[in-house]
Each structure stands twice: as C-alpha cells, then as structure tokens.
C-alpha cells in the first residue's frame, strides 16, 4: 500500500500522485525529466512565458508566484525576472 516512495527511487522517476481504486492502488510517475532540462544560459522568455525546461514554461504575468522544490542537488535555481 505504501511503496510509492521506494518505486520512485528504484525507477528514478518523480511520484506525481496515487490513485486508490477498488482492490488496487495505482501510482503515477513522471520519468525522464532529466532529458527535458535546459542549462541556465538557455533560459529565456518566449510567448508562453519563462522557459524552465524544454516543455515547461512559467507564465509569470498571469501566475506571479512560483514555488520550486526538490531534493538536494536537484538543480534548483532562482531567477529574477525584471520587466
């Protein structure tokens, strides 16, 4: 019933959620997130907002608050956007 964290480490994936259904539990993971990372020098503002990963954008105009969380050594970086 509670092996989500162990599977997260085993498969090097991020546990996104847990679904309890009749008789079984499903865990939802996001895998290969490392492949979508970009370097800090590649971060730029595009039409969708501030590019954080290849397919992840932060629309700071409509959602001005952002919380970045992750494990130690996970590559968290703080960006100050001046407009």
PyMOL Python script that loads the backbone (N, CA, C, O; Angstrom):
from pymol import cmd

cmd.read_pdbstr("""\
ATOM      1  N   UNK A   1       0.814  -1.205   0.000  1.00  0.00           N
ATOM      2  CA  UNK A   1       0.000   0.000   0.000  1.00  0.00           C
ATOM      3  C   UNK A   1       0.856   1.267   0.000  1.00  0.00           C
ATOM      4  O   UNK A   1       0.402   2.301  -0.491  1.00  0.00           O
ATOM      5  N   UNK A   2       2.068   1.220   0.530  1.00  0.00           N
ATOM      6  CA  UNK A   2       2.886   2.426   0.650  1.00  0.00           C
ATOM      7  C   UNK A   2       4.262   2.255   0.018  1.00  0.00           C
ATOM      8  O   UNK A   2       5.265   2.614   0.635  1.00  0.00           O
ATOM      9  N   UNK A   3       4.333   1.727  -1.175  1.00  0.00           N
ATOM     10  CA  UNK A   3       5.629   1.516  -1.816  1.00  0.00           C
ATOM     11  C   UNK A   3       5.940   2.595  -2.852  1.00  0.00           C
ATOM     12  O   UNK A   3       6.920   2.476  -3.587  1.00  0.00           O
ATOM     13  N   UNK A   4       5.117   3.649  -2.921  1.00  0.00           N
ATOM     14  CA  UNK A   4       5.314   4.698  -3.920  1.00  0.00           C
ATOM     15  C   UNK A   4       6.692   5.331  -3.847  1.00  0.00           C
ATOM     16  O   UNK A   4       7.330   5.541  -4.878  1.00  0.00           O
ATOM     17  N   UNK A   5       7.161   5.638  -2.643  1.00  0.00           N
ATOM     18  CA  UNK A   5       8.474   6.255  -2.485  1.00  0.00           C
ATOM     19  C   UNK A   5       9.610   5.339  -2.888  1.00  0.00           C
ATOM     20  O   UNK A   5      10.578   5.777  -3.510  1.00  0.00           O
ATOM     21  N   UNK A   6       9.496   4.067  -2.534  1.00  0.00           N
ATOM     22  CA  UNK A   6      10.542   3.103  -2.905  1.00  0.00           C
ATOM     23  C   UNK A   6      10.599   2.918  -4.419  1.00  0.00           C
ATOM     24  O   UNK A   6      11.685   2.807  -4.988  1.00  0.00           O
ATOM     25  N   UNK A   7       9.446   2.883  -5.072  1.00  0.00           N
ATOM     26  CA  UNK A   7       9.430   2.755  -6.534  1.00  0.00           C
ATOM     27  C   UNK A   7       9.980   4.010  -7.206  1.00  0.00           C
ATOM     28  O   UNK A   7      10.583   3.936  -8.277  1.00  0.00           O
ATOM     29  N   UNK A   8       9.769   5.152  -6.575  1.00  0.00           N
ATOM     30  CA  UNK A   8      10.301   6.416  -7.095  1.00  0.00           C
ATOM     31  C   UNK A   8      11.820   6.348  -7.190  1.00  0.00           C
ATOM     32  O   UNK A   8      12.397   6.757  -8.197  1.00  0.00           O
ATOM     33  N   UNK A   9      12.458   5.845  -6.167  1.00  0.00           N
ATOM     34  CA  UNK A   9      13.912   5.705  -6.153  1.00  0.00           C
ATOM     35  C   UNK A   9      14.357   4.609  -7.122  1.00  0.00           C
ATOM     36  O   UNK A   9      15.337   4.776  -7.848  1.00  0.00           O
ATOM     37  N   UNK A  10      13.643   3.505  -7.128  1.00  0.00           N
ATOM     38  CA  UNK A  10      14.001   2.371  -7.979  1.00  0.00           C
ATOM     39  C   UNK A  10      14.009   2.741  -9.454  1.00  0.00           C
ATOM     40  O   UNK A  10      14.928   2.374 -10.187  1.00  0.00           O
ATOM     41  N   UNK A  11      12.993   3.463  -9.885  1.00  0.00           N
ATOM     42  CA  UNK A  11      12.854   3.794 -11.300  1.00  0.00           C
ATOM     43  C   UNK A  11      13.348   5.191 -11.665  1.00  0.00           C
ATOM     44  O   UNK A  11      13.181   5.623 -12.806  1.00  0.00           O
ATOM     45  N   UNK A  12      13.951   5.900 -10.720  1.00  0.00           N
ATOM     46  CA  UNK A  12      14.453   7.269 -10.939  1.00  0.00           C
ATOM     47  C   UNK A  12      13.391   8.143 -11.596  1.00  0.00           C
ATOM     48  O   UNK A  12      13.648   8.829 -12.585  1.00  0.00           O
ATOM     49  N   UNK A  13      12.207   8.101 -11.027  1.00  0.00           N
ATOM     50  CA  UNK A  13      11.081   8.880 -11.538  1.00  0.00           C
ATOM     51  C   UNK A  13      10.484   9.683 -10.394  1.00  0.00           C
ATOM     52  O   UNK A  13      10.708   9.369  -9.225  1.00  0.00           O
ATOM     53  N   UNK A  14       9.727  10.717 -10.729  1.00  0.00           N
ATOM     54  CA  UNK A  14       9.100  11.562  -9.723  1.00  0.00           C
ATOM     55  C   UNK A  14       7.665  11.100  -9.491  1.00  0.00           C
ATOM     56  O   UNK A  14       6.876  11.016 -10.432  1.00  0.00           O
ATOM     57  N   UNK A  15       7.330  10.803  -8.240  1.00  0.00           N
ATOM     58  CA  UNK A  15       5.984  10.378  -7.889  1.00  0.00           C
ATOM     59  C   UNK A  15       5.053  11.580  -7.996  1.00  0.00           C
ATOM     60  O   UNK A  15       5.218  12.563  -7.274  1.00  0.00           O
ATOM     61  N   UNK A  16       4.079  11.504  -8.892  1.00  0.00           N
ATOM     62  CA  UNK A  16       3.170  12.615  -9.137  1.00  0.00           C
ATOM     63  C   UNK A  16       1.833  12.449  -8.421  1.00  0.00           C
ATOM     64  O   UNK A  16       1.149  13.436  -8.152  1.00  0.00           O
ATOM     65  N   UNK A  17       1.457  11.216  -8.114  1.00  0.00           N
ATOM     66  CA  UNK A  17       0.181  11.005  -7.444  1.00  0.00           C
ATOM     67  C   UNK A  17      -0.092   9.541  -7.182  1.00  0.00           C
ATOM     68  O   UNK A  17       0.649   8.654  -7.605  1.00  0.00           O
ATOM     69  N   UNK A  18      -1.180   9.320  -6.470  1.00  0.00           N
ATOM     70  CA  UNK A  18      -1.592   7.966  -6.107  1.00  0.00           C
ATOM     71  C   UNK A  18      -3.095   7.874  -6.311  1.00  0.00           C
ATOM     72  O   UNK A  18      -3.836   8.764  -5.892  1.00  0.00           O
ATOM     73  N   UNK A  19      -3.549   6.809  -6.950  1.00  0.00           N
ATOM     74  CA  UNK A  19      -4.967   6.618  -7.218  1.00  0.00           C
ATOM     75  C   UNK A  19      -5.405   5.338  -6.513  1.00  0.00           C
ATOM     76  O   UNK A  19      -4.911   4.253  -6.819  1.00  0.00           O
ATOM     77  N   UNK A  20      -6.338   5.471  -5.566  1.00  0.00           N
ATOM     78  CA  UNK A  20      -6.896   4.320  -4.860  1.00  0.00           C
ATOM     79  C   UNK A  20      -8.196   3.923  -5.548  1.00  0.00           C
ATOM     80  O   UNK A  20      -9.147   4.704  -5.592  1.00  0.00           O
ATOM     81  N   UNK A  21      -8.234   2.711  -6.083  1.00  0.00           N
ATOM     82  CA  UNK A  21      -9.439   2.205  -6.725  1.00  0.00           C
ATOM     83  C   UNK A  21      -9.818   0.888  -6.083  1.00  0.00           C
ATOM     84  O   UNK A  21      -9.095   0.383  -5.224  1.00  0.00           O
ATOM     85  N   UNK A  22     -10.914   0.341  -6.481  1.00  0.00           N
ATOM     86  CA  UNK A  22     -11.416  -0.902  -5.888  1.00  0.00           C
ATOM     87  C   UNK A  22     -10.393  -2.031  -5.997  1.00  0.00           C
ATOM     88  O   UNK A  22     -10.162  -2.561  -7.084  1.00  0.00           O
ATOM     89  N   UNK A  23      -9.794  -2.391  -4.893  1.00  0.00           N
ATOM     90  CA  UNK A  23      -8.911  -3.540  -4.865  1.00  0.00           C
ATOM     91  C   UNK A  23      -7.475  -3.308  -5.280  1.00  0.00           C
ATOM     92  O   UNK A  23      -6.665  -4.230  -5.181  1.00  0.00           O
ATOM     93  N   UNK A  24      -7.120  -2.112  -5.743  1.00  0.00           N
ATOM     94  CA  UNK A  24      -5.729  -1.879  -6.123  1.00  0.00           C
ATOM     95  C   UNK A  24      -5.359  -0.405  -6.010  1.00  0.00           C
ATOM     96  O   UNK A  24      -6.222   0.468  -5.921  1.00  0.00           O
ATOM     97  N   UNK A  25      -4.056  -0.152  -6.016  1.00  0.00           N
ATOM     98  CA  UNK A  25      -3.518   1.200  -5.927  1.00  0.00           C
ATOM     99  C   UNK A  25      -2.668   1.446  -7.164  1.00  0.00           C
ATOM    100  O   UNK A  25      -1.854   0.605  -7.546  1.00  0.00           O
ATOM    101  N   UNK A  26      -2.860   2.604  -7.787  1.00  0.00           N
ATOM    102  CA  UNK A  26      -2.041   2.995  -8.941  1.00  0.00           C
ATOM    103  C   UNK A  26      -1.190   4.194  -8.548  1.00  0.00           C
ATOM    104  O   UNK A  26      -1.677   5.141  -7.930  1.00  0.00           O
ATOM    105  N   UNK A  27       0.079   4.142  -8.912  1.00  0.00           N
ATOM    106  CA  UNK A  27       0.969   5.267  -8.676  1.00  0.00           C
ATOM    107  C   UNK A  27       1.272   5.925 -10.014  1.00  0.00           C
ATOM    108  O   UNK A  27       1.485   5.243 -11.017  1.00  0.00           O
ATOM    109  N   UNK A  28       1.289   7.244 -10.023  1.00  0.00           N
ATOM    110  CA  UNK A  28       1.552   7.996 -11.249  1.00  0.00           C
ATOM    111  C   UNK A  28       2.933   8.629 -11.117  1.00  0.00           C
ATOM    112  O   UNK A  28       3.215   9.337 -10.150  1.00  0.00           O
ATOM    113  N   UNK A  29       3.791   8.362 -12.104  1.00  0.00           N
ATOM    114  CA  UNK A  29       5.160   8.860 -12.077  1.00  0.00           C
ATOM    115  C   UNK A  29       5.460   9.687 -13.310  1.00  0.00           C
ATOM    116  O   UNK A  29       4.832   9.523 -14.355  1.00  0.00           O
ATOM    117  N   UNK A  30       6.417  10.567 -13.175  1.00  0.00           N
ATOM    118  CA  UNK A  30       6.955  11.314 -14.303  1.00  0.00           C
ATOM    119  C   UNK A  30       8.400  10.860 -14.462  1.00  0.00           C
ATOM    120  O   UNK A  30       9.231  11.075 -13.580  1.00  0.00           O
ATOM    121  N   UNK A  31       8.689  10.230 -15.593  1.00  0.00           N
ATOM    122  CA  UNK A  31      10.022   9.678 -15.824  1.00  0.00           C
ATOM    123  C   UNK A  31      10.773  10.514 -16.854  1.00  0.00           C
ATOM    124  O   UNK A  31      10.167  11.259 -17.624  1.00  0.00           O
ATOM    125  N   UNK A  32      12.077  10.385 -16.860  1.00  0.00           N
ATOM    126  CA  UNK A  32      12.951  11.054 -17.822  1.00  0.00           C
ATOM    127  C   UNK A  32      12.846  12.574 -17.785  1.00  0.00           C
ATOM    128  O   UNK A  32      12.985  13.229 -18.818  1.00  0.00           O
ATOM    129  N   UNK A  33      12.601  13.141 -16.606  1.00  0.00           N
ATOM    130  CA  UNK A  33      12.544  14.601 -16.509  1.00  0.00           C
ATOM    131  C   UNK A  33      13.921  15.215 -16.715  1.00  0.00           C
ATOM    132  O   UNK A  33      14.028  16.392 -17.060  1.00  0.00           O
ATOM    133  N   UNK A  34      14.968  14.436 -16.508  1.00  0.00           N
ATOM    134  CA  UNK A  34      16.328  14.950 -16.706  1.00  0.00           C
ATOM    135  C   UNK A  34      16.561  15.271 -18.175  1.00  0.00           C
ATOM    136  O   UNK A  34      17.291  16.208 -18.499  1.00  0.00           O
ATOM    137  N   UNK A  35      15.942  14.494 -19.068  1.00  0.00           N
ATOM    138  CA  UNK A  35      16.123  14.731 -20.503  1.00  0.00           C
ATOM    139  C   UNK A  35      15.577  16.082 -20.941  1.00  0.00           C
ATOM    140  O   UNK A  35      16.069  16.654 -21.914  1.00  0.00           O
ATOM    141  N   UNK A  36      14.566  16.608 -20.242  1.00  0.00           N
ATOM    142  CA  UNK A  36      13.961  17.876 -20.617  1.00  0.00           C
ATOM    143  C   UNK A  36      14.627  19.093 -20.016  1.00  0.00           C
ATOM    144  O   UNK A  36      14.209  20.221 -20.280  1.00  0.00           O
ATOM    145  N   UNK A  37      15.658  18.887 -19.210  1.00  0.00           N
ATOM    146  CA  UNK A  37      16.328  20.022 -18.569  1.00  0.00           C
ATOM    147  C   UNK A  37      17.093  20.856 -19.582  1.00  0.00           C
ATOM    148  O   UNK A  37      17.586  20.354 -20.592  1.00  0.00           O
ATOM    149  N   UNK A  38      17.175  22.136 -19.283  1.00  0.00           N
ATOM    150  CA  UNK A  38      17.985  23.045 -20.093  1.00  0.00           C
ATOM    151  C   UNK A  38      18.993  23.702 -19.164  1.00  0.00           C
ATOM    152  O   UNK A  38      18.789  23.745 -17.951  1.00  0.00           O
ATOM    153  N   UNK A  39      20.063  24.205 -19.721  1.00  0.00           N
ATOM    154  CA  UNK A  39      21.063  24.875 -18.877  1.00  0.00           C
ATOM    155  C   UNK A  39      20.580  26.287 -18.562  1.00  0.00           C
ATOM    156  O   UNK A  39      19.699  26.818 -19.239  1.00  0.00           O
ATOM    157  N   UNK A  40      21.157  26.879 -17.545  1.00  0.00           N
ATOM    158  CA  UNK A  40      20.745  28.217 -17.117  1.00  0.00           C
ATOM    159  C   UNK A  40      20.923  29.242 -18.237  1.00  0.00           C
ATOM    160  O   UNK A  40      20.146  30.192 -18.328  1.00  0.00           O
ATOM    161  N   UNK A  41      21.917  29.066 -19.078  1.00  0.00           N
ATOM    162  CA  UNK A  41      22.137  30.026 -20.161  1.00  0.00           C
ATOM    163  C   UNK A  41      21.070  29.933 -21.255  1.00  0.00           C
ATOM    164  O   UNK A  41      20.936  30.844 -22.072  1.00  0.00           O
ATOM    165  N   UNK A  42      20.309  28.826 -21.270  1.00  0.00           N
ATOM    166  CA  UNK A  42      19.248  28.650 -22.265  1.00  0.00           C
ATOM    167  C   UNK A  42      17.884  29.129 -21.781  1.00  0.00           C
ATOM    168  O   UNK A  42      16.918  29.108 -22.544  1.00  0.00           O
ATOM    169  N   UNK A  43      17.791  29.559 -20.530  1.00  0.00           N
ATOM    170  CA  UNK A  43      16.525  30.066 -20.007  1.00  0.00           C
ATOM    171  C   UNK A  43      16.249  31.410 -20.668  1.00  0.00           C
ATOM    172  O   UNK A  43      17.097  32.302 -20.683  1.00  0.00           O
ATOM    173  N   UNK A  44      15.031  31.535 -21.220  1.00  0.00           N
ATOM    174  CA  UNK A  44      14.656  32.780 -21.894  1.00  0.00           C
ATOM    175  C   UNK A  44      13.153  32.957 -21.827  1.00  0.00           C
ATOM    176  O   UNK A  44      12.413  32.018 -21.531  1.00  0.00           O
ATOM    177  N   UNK A  45      12.713  34.171 -22.104  1.00  0.00           N
ATOM    178  CA  UNK A  45      11.288  34.471 -22.134  1.00  0.00           C
ATOM    179  C   UNK A  45      10.797  34.302 -23.567  1.00  0.00           C
ATOM    180  O   UNK A  45      11.355  34.873 -24.504  1.00  0.00           O
ATOM    181  N   UNK A  46       9.733  33.501 -23.718  1.00  0.00           N
ATOM    182  CA  UNK A  46       9.105  33.275 -25.016  1.00  0.00           C
ATOM    183  C   UNK A  46       7.621  33.619 -24.873  1.00  0.00           C
ATOM    184  O   UNK A  46       7.193  34.098 -23.823  1.00  0.00           O
ATOM    185  N   UNK A  47       6.842  33.377 -25.917  1.00  0.00           N
ATOM    186  CA  UNK A  47       5.412  33.714 -25.880  1.00  0.00           C
ATOM    187  C   UNK A  47       4.670  33.037 -24.732  1.00  0.00           C
ATOM    188  O   UNK A  47       3.742  33.623 -24.173  1.00  0.00           O
ATOM    189  N   UNK A  48       5.059  31.822 -24.372  1.00  0.00           N
ATOM    190  CA  UNK A  48       4.384  31.070 -23.308  1.00  0.00           C
ATOM    191  C   UNK A  48       4.822  31.511 -21.913  1.00  0.00           C
ATOM    192  O   UNK A  48       4.166  31.163 -20.931  1.00  0.00           O
ATOM    193  N   UNK A  49       5.906  32.261 -21.801  1.00  0.00           N
ATOM    194  CA  UNK A  49       6.426  32.694 -20.513  1.00  0.00           C
ATOM    195  C   UNK A  49       7.902  32.389 -20.395  1.00  0.00           C
ATOM    196  O   UNK A  49       8.603  32.267 -21.399  1.00  0.00           O
ATOM    197  N   UNK A  50       8.372  32.267 -19.166  1.00  0.00           N
ATOM    198  CA  UNK A  50       9.777  31.967 -18.909  1.00  0.00           C
ATOM    199  C   UNK A  50      10.012  30.476 -19.095  1.00  0.00           C
ATOM    200  O   UNK A  50       9.357  29.662 -18.444  1.00  0.00           O
ATOM    201  N   UNK A  51      10.929  30.112 -19.966  1.00  0.00           N
ATOM    202  CA  UNK A  51      11.210  28.705 -20.261  1.00  0.00           C
ATOM    203  C   UNK A  51      12.047  28.118 -19.133  1.00  0.00           C
ATOM    204  O   UNK A  51      13.178  28.547 -18.903  1.00  0.00           O
ATOM    205  N   UNK A  52      11.482  27.124 -18.421  1.00  0.00           N
ATOM    206  CA  UNK A  52      12.184  26.479 -17.311  1.00  0.00           C
ATOM    207  C   UNK A  52      12.773  25.133 -17.706  1.00  0.00           C
ATOM    208  O   UNK A  52      13.826  24.738 -17.205  1.00  0.00           O
ATOM    209  N   UNK A  53      12.088  24.428 -18.612  1.00  0.00           N
ATOM    210  CA  UNK A  53      12.548  23.165 -19.189  1.00  0.00           C
ATOM    211  C   UNK A  53      12.112  23.183 -20.648  1.00  0.00           C
ATOM    212  O   UNK A  53      11.489  24.146 -21.095  1.00  0.00           O
ATOM    213  N   UNK A  54      12.427  22.147 -21.382  1.00  0.00           N
ATOM    214  CA  UNK A  54      12.066  22.131 -22.794  1.00  0.00           C
ATOM    215  C   UNK A  54      10.571  22.311 -23.017  1.00  0.00           C
ATOM    216  O   UNK A  54      10.174  22.996 -23.960  1.00  0.00           O
ATOM    217  N   UNK A  55       9.738  21.717 -22.181  1.00  0.00           N
ATOM    218  CA  UNK A  55       8.291  21.820 -22.341  1.00  0.00           C
ATOM    219  C   UNK A  55       7.596  22.417 -21.126  1.00  0.00           C
ATOM    220  O   UNK A  55       6.388  22.244 -20.963  1.00  0.00           O
ATOM    221  N   UNK A  56       8.338  23.118 -20.268  1.00  0.00           N
ATOM    222  CA  UNK A  56       7.761  23.716 -19.064  1.00  0.00           C
ATOM    223  C   UNK A  56       8.018  25.211 -19.094  1.00  0.00           C
ATOM    224  O   UNK A  56       9.157  25.665 -19.201  1.00  0.00           O
ATOM    225  N   UNK A  57       6.922  25.973 -18.995  1.00  0.00           N
ATOM    226  CA  UNK A  57       7.014  27.426 -19.039  1.00  0.00           C
ATOM    227  C   UNK A  57       6.294  28.013 -17.840  1.00  0.00           C
ATOM    228  O   UNK A  57       5.302  27.458 -17.367  1.00  0.00           O
ATOM    229  N   UNK A  58       6.792  29.130 -17.353  1.00  0.00           N
ATOM    230  CA  UNK A  58       6.167  29.839 -16.233  1.00  0.00           C
ATOM    231  C   UNK A  58       5.591  31.136 -16.767  1.00  0.00           C
ATOM    232  O   UNK A  58       6.327  32.023 -17.198  1.00  0.00           O
ATOM    233  N   UNK A  59       4.262  31.242 -16.735  1.00  0.00           N
ATOM    234  CA  UNK A  59       3.577  32.464 -17.164  1.00  0.00           C
ATOM    235  C   UNK A  59       3.502  33.387 -15.956  1.00  0.00           C
ATOM    236  O   UNK A  59       2.501  33.398 -15.239  1.00  0.00           O
ATOM    237  N   UNK A  60       4.549  34.153 -15.733  1.00  0.00           N
ATOM    238  CA  UNK A  60       4.660  34.977 -14.536  1.00  0.00           C
ATOM    239  C   UNK A  60       3.725  36.172 -14.547  1.00  0.00           C
ATOM    240  O   UNK A  60       3.519  36.789 -13.502  1.00  0.00           O
ATOM    241  N   UNK A  61       3.151  36.520 -15.695  1.00  0.00           N
ATOM    242  CA  UNK A  61       2.190  37.622 -15.752  1.00  0.00           C
ATOM    243  C   UNK A  61       0.858  37.180 -15.133  1.00  0.00           C
ATOM    244  O   UNK A  61       0.278  37.906 -14.325  1.00  0.00           O
ATOM    245  N   UNK A  62       0.377  35.996 -15.509  1.00  0.00           N
ATOM    246  CA  UNK A  62      -0.900  35.503 -15.003  1.00  0.00           C
ATOM    247  C   UNK A  62      -0.768  34.745 -13.690  1.00  0.00           C
ATOM    248  O   UNK A  62      -1.719  34.709 -12.909  1.00  0.00           O
ATOM    249  N   UNK A  63       0.369  34.146 -13.429  1.00  0.00           N
ATOM    250  CA  UNK A  63       0.640  33.417 -12.188  1.00  0.00           C
ATOM    251  C   UNK A  63       1.963  33.917 -11.612  1.00  0.00           C
ATOM    252  O   UNK A  63       3.008  33.306 -11.838  1.00  0.00           O
ATOM    253  N   UNK A  64       1.925  35.033 -10.864  1.00  0.00           N
ATOM    254  CA  UNK A  64       3.182  35.662 -10.427  1.00  0.00           C
ATOM    255  C   UNK A  64       3.939  34.915  -9.336  1.00  0.00           C
ATOM    256  O   UNK A  64       5.090  35.253  -9.062  1.00  0.00           O
ATOM    257  N   UNK A  65       3.335  33.911  -8.706  1.00  0.00           N
ATOM    258  CA  UNK A  65       4.004  33.197  -7.623  1.00  0.00           C
ATOM    259  C   UNK A  65       4.455  31.821  -8.102  1.00  0.00           C
ATOM    260  O   UNK A  65       3.719  31.113  -8.790  1.00  0.00           O
ATOM    261  N   UNK A  66       5.669  31.461  -7.729  1.00  0.00           N
ATOM    262  CA  UNK A  66       6.227  30.171  -8.134  1.00  0.00           C
ATOM    263  C   UNK A  66       6.996  29.592  -6.962  1.00  0.00           C
ATOM    264  O   UNK A  66       7.805  30.277  -6.338  1.00  0.00           O
ATOM    265  N   UNK A  67       6.739  28.329  -6.668  1.00  0.00           N
ATOM    266  CA  UNK A  67       7.479  27.609  -5.638  1.00  0.00           C
ATOM    267  C   UNK A  67       8.267  26.508  -6.320  1.00  0.00           C
ATOM    268  O   UNK A  67       7.693  25.650  -6.991  1.00  0.00           O
ATOM    269  N   UNK A  68       9.575  26.528  -6.150  1.00  0.00           N
ATOM    270  CA  UNK A  68      10.436  25.499  -6.726  1.00  0.00           C
ATOM    271  C   UNK A  68      10.926  24.634  -5.570  1.00  0.00           C
ATOM    272  O   UNK A  68      11.541  25.134  -4.628  1.00  0.00           O
ATOM    273  N   UNK A  69      10.651  23.343  -5.646  1.00  0.00           N
ATOM    274  CA  UNK A  69      11.052  22.427  -4.588  1.00  0.00           C
ATOM    275  C   UNK A  69      11.707  21.209  -5.213  1.00  0.00           C
ATOM    276  O   UNK A  69      11.387  20.826  -6.338  1.00  0.00           O
ATOM    277  N   UNK A  70      12.625  20.607  -4.476  1.00  0.00           N
ATOM    278  CA  UNK A  70      13.278  19.404  -4.980  1.00  0.00           C
ATOM    279  C   UNK A  70      14.338  18.942  -4.002  1.00  0.00           C
ATOM    280  O   UNK A  70      14.671  19.631  -3.037  1.00  0.00           O
ATOM    281  N   UNK A  71      14.849  17.778  -4.271  1.00  0.00           N
ATOM    282  CA  UNK A  71      15.863  17.201  -3.411  1.00  0.00           C
ATOM    283  C   UNK A  71      17.192  17.931  -3.530  1.00  0.00           C
ATOM    284  O   UNK A  71      17.405  18.707  -4.461  1.00  0.00           O
ATOM    285  N   UNK A  72      18.069  17.677  -2.593  1.00  0.00           N
ATOM    286  CA  UNK A  72      19.396  18.284  -2.597  1.00  0.00           C
ATOM    287  C   UNK A  72      20.127  17.851  -3.860  1.00  0.00           C
ATOM    288  O   UNK A  72      20.162  16.666  -4.191  1.00  0.00           O
ATOM    289  N   UNK A  73      20.701  18.804  -4.550  1.00  0.00           N
ATOM    290  CA  UNK A  73      21.431  18.505  -5.772  1.00  0.00           C
ATOM    291  C   UNK A  73      20.538  18.319  -6.982  1.00  0.00           C
ATOM    292  O   UNK A  73      20.993  17.852  -8.027  1.00  0.00           O
ATOM    293  N   UNK A  74      19.260  18.683  -6.848  1.00  0.00           N
ATOM    294  CA  UNK A  74      18.315  18.501  -7.942  1.00  0.00           C
ATOM    295  C   UNK A  74      18.350  19.596  -8.984  1.00  0.00           C
ATOM    296  O   UNK A  74      17.620  19.513  -9.971  1.00  0.00           O
ATOM    297  N   UNK A  75      19.167  20.619  -8.806  1.00  0.00           N
ATOM    298  CA  UNK A  75      19.299  21.668  -9.813  1.00  0.00           C
ATOM    299  C   UNK A  75      18.348  22.826  -9.634  1.00  0.00           C
ATOM    300  O   UNK A  75      18.010  23.487 -10.616  1.00  0.00           O
ATOM    301  N   UNK A  76      17.903  23.099  -8.425  1.00  0.00           N
ATOM    302  CA  UNK A  76      17.016  24.236  -8.197  1.00  0.00           C
ATOM    303  C   UNK A  76      17.795  25.530  -8.397  1.00  0.00           C
ATOM    304  O   UNK A  76      18.926  25.669  -7.931  1.00  0.00           O
ATOM    305  N   UNK A  77      17.187  26.448  -9.080  1.00  0.00           N
ATOM    306  CA  UNK A  77      17.817  27.728  -9.345  1.00  0.00           C
ATOM    307  C   UNK A  77      16.774  28.824  -9.168  1.00  0.00           C
ATOM    308  O   UNK A  77      15.591  28.603  -9.427  1.00  0.00           O
ATOM    309  N   UNK A  78      17.205  30.008  -8.728  1.00  0.00           N
ATOM    310  CA  UNK A  78      16.300  31.137  -8.575  1.00  0.00           C
ATOM    311  C   UNK A  78      16.543  32.119  -9.698  1.00  0.00           C
ATOM    312  O   UNK A  78      17.683  32.491  -9.978  1.00  0.00           O
ATOM    313  N   UNK A  79      15.462  32.540 -10.345  1.00  0.00           N
ATOM    314  CA  UNK A  79      15.558  33.533 -11.413  1.00  0.00           C
ATOM    315  C   UNK A  79      14.786  34.761 -11.005  1.00  0.00           C
ATOM    316  O   UNK A  79      13.674  34.654 -10.489  1.00  0.00           O
ATOM    317  N   UNK A  80      15.355  35.921 -11.227  1.00  0.00           N
ATOM    318  CA  UNK A  80      14.675  37.176 -11.001  1.00  0.00           C
ATOM    319  C   UNK A  80      14.320  37.746 -12.358  1.00  0.00           C
ATOM    320  O   UNK A  80      15.200  38.033 -13.170  1.00  0.00           O
ATOM    321  N   UNK A  81      13.039  37.908 -12.603  1.00  0.00           N
ATOM    322  CA  UNK A  81      12.592  38.421 -13.887  1.00  0.00           C
ATOM    323  C   UNK A  81      12.276  39.900 -13.695  1.00  0.00           C
ATOM    324  O   UNK A  81      11.404  40.267 -12.907  1.00  0.00           O
ATOM    325  N   UNK A  82      12.988  40.725 -14.415  1.00  0.00           N
ATOM    326  CA  UNK A  82      12.763  42.159 -14.383  1.00  0.00           C
ATOM    327  C   UNK A  82      12.035  42.570 -15.649  1.00  0.00           C
ATOM    328  O   UNK A  82      12.445  42.227 -16.758  1.00  0.00           O
ATOM    329  N   UNK A  83      10.963  43.299 -15.472  1.00  0.00           N
ATOM    330  CA  UNK A  83      10.249  43.754 -16.666  1.00  0.00           C
ATOM    331  C   UNK A  83      10.011  45.247 -16.603  1.00  0.00           C
ATOM    332  O   UNK A  83       9.421  45.818 -17.521  1.00  0.00           O
TER     333      UNK A  83
END
""", "prot")
cmd.dss("prot")
cmd.show_as("cartoon", "prot")
cmd.util.cbc("prot")
cmd.orient("prot")
